[in-house]
Amino acid sequence: MERSLTHIALFAALVAILGLVPQITLATGVPITAQSLGIMLCGTVLGARRGALAVLLFLALVATGLPLLSGGRGGLGVFVGPTVGFLIGFPIAAFVIGWLMERTTLPVGLAAGAASAIGGIAVLYLFGIAGMSVMLDKTPAEAAMLTGAFLPGDALKVVLAGFVTQAIARMRPGALLSRA
């Protein structure tokens, strides 16, 4: 139990740290950040339950006002902006990624990449598009077109998540809780 709490806290901190990487803000007001890589790693390394809990802890800290999102944003106001769909989708994406990692027999790197693509792009984009559609008063098709700007960067993050997870599995196999 204590070990799980430590991992959850460490990965919540990882997601926060990845928000410090300089962002690129699109005209829609939605920034391109490295934080979604953290969401992917929460699932690939910690598994479904712990990964989702790490992201929920991160979001709880953001809700209390800590400036942990890219650009130093935090507080309840971020949950009524154009990024709300992505924020709601973060823990669900981490859960899906972890769930897939726990159930696949593919090699670790390939499994992590595939799970990150499904959870970190497909699932997360469903929520992000819905949030942008509502908050920006766009049709779902228009919001999907706006979200398409994120795809190249997120594809790179999928590859990175696969490599990082594979490296962790090689260096410290016991640390890969999604495969324990």
Secondary structure, DSSP 8 states (H G I E B T S, - for coil): -HHHHHHHHHHHHHHHHHTTS--EE-TTS-EE-SHHHHHHHIIIII-HHHHHHHHHHHHHHHHTT---BGGGB-SGGGGGSTTHHHHHHHHHHHHHHHHHHHH--S-HHHHHHHHHHIIIIIIHHHHHHHHHHHHTT--HHHHHHHHGGGHHHHHHHHHHHHHHHHHHHHH-GGG-GGG-
